């Protein structure tokens, strides 16, 4: 049985399930649009109680996943919407984290015999630090975007990579930020009975993370359907054609860099408040690559895809690899000194995660370049739908060939449709 037949049978089975009616409406009606979003939000609200019963560490894992969902949504603005390859996104993560660290705990470190003039805010002003971190990151995003407006492709990637490497080094060498030792950050202040500082109760932080994730999703979704969102997509598809059509390239690119960085600053602020201690060594190039892989895995430009990609990779990194380590090292065939697979006892799957990520990325590019949940427009581009054979991608042509559609047939159908339309107009 060919892959095309398998896909067709699977599609028919899914359609049959979605056609089942509940309260007079098909199931697909409930699993689409804003209704699906509400269902998922209710699930996320209930989720920590379920996870706590399975494994309390899963609640902490969910908070880490939420932080990276925010970061991935921010980078998706730059890479997925505008098509600008940014390899230095970690820089805005750093700026957001240090903003909260300086604003909440810097004065305590000054009191420990260090005469470094770092300003600080009172605990109740913590909630102002999140928008401040976002605005500072946005400012630096615009400063990064301004000199790179003429660059494309690999050259843009190299410049952004350099920016991402420079920013942590600056924080490491400027004495105000305590060098390689880094800084501590205070958790959010208590709000009535809600206590953020209790390490045994992660529920408040979970719901704070969920609130920020929902806020970012609503903002990014609004941008996607706005005029600036359409301008970003026009630049991604053909920058020259977009310019001829009247898109202001300077303003549009700067807004992509700035708004993407703003979201990254929110993720950094949340990260600093949660981990309570940050250092320049915590922010390296690997973070930028990990976030980029999340976007490619889920689907460039696809908000649901980016969320799924972030959940999958972060869950594997924070939780699953450690469990795999313990399970493999505890096997009788591995643990004994004379066991046939004893060499696996020296293998640390946590350190091999980037090898795993690389394999995932390679297979996704080869087998499903549109991602797990592709953006509809991006999927059409890759499949060559609505384009001539010369403009279709190799992947699109291959899928059309497997489906039994030749180039001539497609062109004939297009011409026929055009003729019918012309006849109706006449």
N, C-alpha and C positions, 0 to 999 in steps of 0.2 A: 504494500500500500504506500503510495507516494505521500510526501509531506503535505502537498496541496489537499489531498483527500482527507488526511488526518485533520488539518486545520478546518476544512469544511464541515466535517462531522462534529468537531468540537464546537464550532460556531453554531451549528444547528441545535446541539444539546443545550448550550447556554441560552439561545433564543427561546427554546421551549420552556426552560425554567423561568425566564424573565416574563414569559407570557401568562404565567399563573396569576389569577386575580385575587386581590385582598381588598375587601370592602368595596367591590365594584371597580377597582382600578388594577391595572397590570402592575406586577412587581417592579418592572423597569421604571414606572412613574415615580415610585418611592426612592429609587436608587439613582436619581439624576438631579442635577442642579442644586439649588439651595436646600432641597429636602434631604439629600444625601449628606450635605454639610452639617445639618442639624443632628442627624442620626449619629454621625461620627463624633460630634461635639458631646452628645450625651454619653456615648461610649467612653470618651476620654475622661469625662467627669467621674464616671463610675470606676474607671480602670484601676486607680491606685489601691482601692479596697480589694480588688481581685488579685492584683499583683502582690500585695502585702501578704495575702494568704498563701501564695505560691512560694515566693522568695522575696523578703524585704529589700534585698539589694536591687530588685527590678525597678523599684520606685526611683532610686538614685540613678539607675541606668536611663530611665525615662526622662529625667531632668537633663542629663547629658545629651540625649537624643534631641530633645526640644531645642537646646542651644544650637546644635548643628543644623536643625531644620531652618532656624532663623538665618544662619550664615549661608546655607545653600540657596534659600530664596533670594537673599541679597545678591549673591554672585550670579544667580540666574537672570537678574535684570541686565547685568553687563554682558554675560556670555550668551545666555539663551535668547534674550530679547534683541539686544543691539548687535550681537555677533562680534563683540570685542573681547579678544582672548586676554584675560587678566590672570597672571600667575603670581601676583603679589597681594592677593586679597587678605592674607594674614595680617598685613599692616593695619587695617582698620579694626581687626579683632584686637590687636595690641592697644591701639589708641583708646578703644572703648573700655578695655580692662583697666588700663592705668588711670583713666579718668576717675573711675569709681574708687580705685585703690588710693589715689592721692586725696580724693574728696572725703574719704571716710576714716582712714587710718593713718594718714601721714603725720598728724599732730602727735600721735602716741609714739611713733618712732623718733620724732624730734625730742620728746621728753626723755628718751633713753640716752641722753648725753650727746646727741647729734644736733649741731646748730645749723641745720639746713632749712631755709625758709620755704617750706612746702605748705601752701594754704590748705585748710580743711573746713568742712561744713559740720554743722551739728547733725545728730543722728536723724532728726525728723525731716531734714532736707535731703535725705537720701533719694527720695522719689524725683527730685529735680536733677539728680546726677545721670539718670538714664537718658532723658532728652538732651542733656548737655553732652553726654558721650556721643549720642547720635549726631548732634550738630557739629561737634569737633571732627568726627570721622567724615562727615559730609564735606566739610571745608577742605580737609586733606585730600578727599577724593577728587574734588574739583581742581585742586592744585596739581594732582597727579594727571588729571585728564587734559589740562591746558597745554602742556608741552608735547603731548602725544597725539594731538589732533591730526597731524599729517601722517602718522604711522599706521600701518596695517599689518595683519598677519604676524609673522615671526618677529618682526621688529618691535611691534607693540608688546608682544609677550615678553621679550627680553627686557624692555624698559620697566614694565610692571614687576617683573621678577626682581630686578635691581631694587625697586622701591620697597618691595616686601622684605628684602634682606637688610636694607639700610635702617628701617624704622626700629626693629628690635636692637640693633647695634647702638643706635642713638640712646635708647633708654638704658642700655647697659653701661654706656660710658659717660653719661651726664650724671654728676654726683647727686643732683637733686633726687634722683630716683633709686639711689642706693645700689647702683651697679648690678653685678651679677647675682647679688643676694635677693634682689627684687623687693617687693613690698607686700604687706598684708592688706586685706580689705575687710571691713566689717559687714556682717549680713544686714539685710534690711531691718529697720526698727520694728518693734512689736506693734501690732495694730489691734488694740483691745485684747481679746483672748488669743489672738493669732500670734504665735511665737516662731520667728524665723531662726533663732539662734539655738534651738534645741536639736542636737545632732541625731537624736532618736526619733524625731518627728519631722519627716521630710514632706509631709502633705502640703504645708503652706508654700514651700518653694515649688512644689510640683504645680500648684494652681497658679502661682505667679508666672511660671514658665508657660503654662497653657494659655494664660491670658495674653502674654506677649506674642506667642505663636499665632493665635487667632487674630490679633491686631495686625501683625505683619501680613498674614494671608489676605485679609480684607484689603489692606493697602495695595499689595502687589496685584491682586485681582482687579482692583479699580484701575490701576495703571495700565494693565494689559488691554483693557477695552477702551482706554482714552485715546485722544489724538496723539499724545506723546508716545503711547504704546505702539500705535500703528506706525508712527514715524521710526521708532526703533526697529520694527520688523522690516520696514522698507529699506533701512540702512543695511540690515543683516542680509537681505536678499540681493540687493544691488545698490551700492553706495552712490555710484555715478547716476543711475536712473533716479534715485531718491533726490539727489541734488537738483537734477533737471526738473523734477516734478515740484520743486519748491520747498523741500525739507531743508531747514537750517541745520547743516551738519554740525557746526560749532556748538550751538545751544543744545542740540539733541544729544550729542555725545557727552557733553559735560553733565547733562542731567542724568544720563545713564551711570556715569562714574560716581556722581554725587549721591544719587538715591541708593545705588548699590552699596556705597560706603556707609551711608546712614544706617541701613539695615545691619551691616556688619558691626557698627558701633553699638547697636542695641544688643547684639549677641555677645560682644565683648563685655559690656556692662553686666549682663546677666551672669556670664562666666566668672567674673571677678567676685561678685557677691556670693556665688555658690561655693567656689573652691577656697576662698578666703586667703589665698596666698599665691602670688604670681611672681614670675621671674622671666627675664628675657629669653632664657633657654627653653621656656615652655612654648615659645612661638617661633616655629621654624617653617621652612619651605614645605615640609610634609603636610602641614595643615591645609595650605592652599591646594595642593594636589589632591588631598582627600576630599575636599569640598567639590573640586572640579569633577572627580570621579563620581561623586554622588549625583551630580547633574547629568553626566553622560549616561550613567546607569538608569536613572529614572526617565530621562527624556529632555533634551534641550528645549527650553521654553514652556514646558508643561509643569504647571504648579502641582497637580497630584503626583506626577512622576518624580519631581524633585523631592517631595515629601517622602514618598516611598523609598527612593534611593538613599536619603539621609537616614531613614529608620533602619533599613537593611544594613548599611555599612557600619553605622554607629553601634547597632546592637551586636554585630559580629565583633567589633573592636572592643567594646567595653565589657561585654558579658560572655559571648559565645566562645571566643578564643580561649579564655581562661578555663571554661568548663571542658573544652576539647583537650587542653593541656592535662588537666587532672584525670580525665577519662583515659587518655592514651597512656600516660605514665603509670596509671594504676593497673593496666592490663597484665595478666600473668605472662604473656608472650613478650612483654617489654620490661617489666620491673626487675625480673631476676637477672643476676649478673651473667648467667649462661644462657639466657633466653635468646631465641633466634632473632627477635626484633629488638634487642637491647639498645641498638644504636639510636632508636627513636626516643630513648630516655634523655638524650642530650639535645633533642630538638625542642626549641621553644616556639610555639606557634604564634605567640605574641610578637616576637621579633620578626617573624616571617609574614606579618600581615600585609606588607607592601608587595611582597611576591604574590600573595593571594589577590590583592587589589589589581596588580598588573595583569594577572591572568583573567580576572573578571572583565577588565577594561578591554583587553585584546579580544575576548570572545564576544563582547557586546558590539564592538566595532565591526567584527567580521560577520556575525550572525544576526544581530538586531540593532543596527546603527541608530534607529529612531528611538531606542530606549524601551523600558518596560511599559510605561504608560505614555506614549508619544503625544505631543501636541498635534492636533488635527492638521494644521497648516504645514507643520514641519514634516509630517508623515506623507502628505501629498507631494511635497517637494522631492523627498527621497524616492518616491514611487514614480515620479514623472507624470502624475495626473494633471491634465490640463496644460502640459508642455509638449513640445515637439520631441522626437526621438533624440535629437542632438542635445536637447536641454535636460533630458532625464538622466538621473544618476545610474551608475552601473547596477546598483542594488535594485533600483526600481525596474530597470529593463529585465533583470533576471527574474524578479517576482512576476512581472507581466508574462514573460516567456513560460514560466512554470504554470501559470494560470491558463495557458493556451491562447494568449492574445498576441498576435503578431503586429508589427509596426504598421503594415499596410491596412490591416483591419481597423486599427485604432484611428488612423488618419481618415479612412473612408467613413467611419461613424461620425467623426467630427464634421466632415464636409457635409454629410447628409443632414446632420442636425442643423448646420448653418443654413442649408438650402431650405429646409422646412421653415425655419424662422423667417427667412427672407420672403418665402411665399405667403406666410401669414401676414407679414407687414404689408405686402403688396395688396 
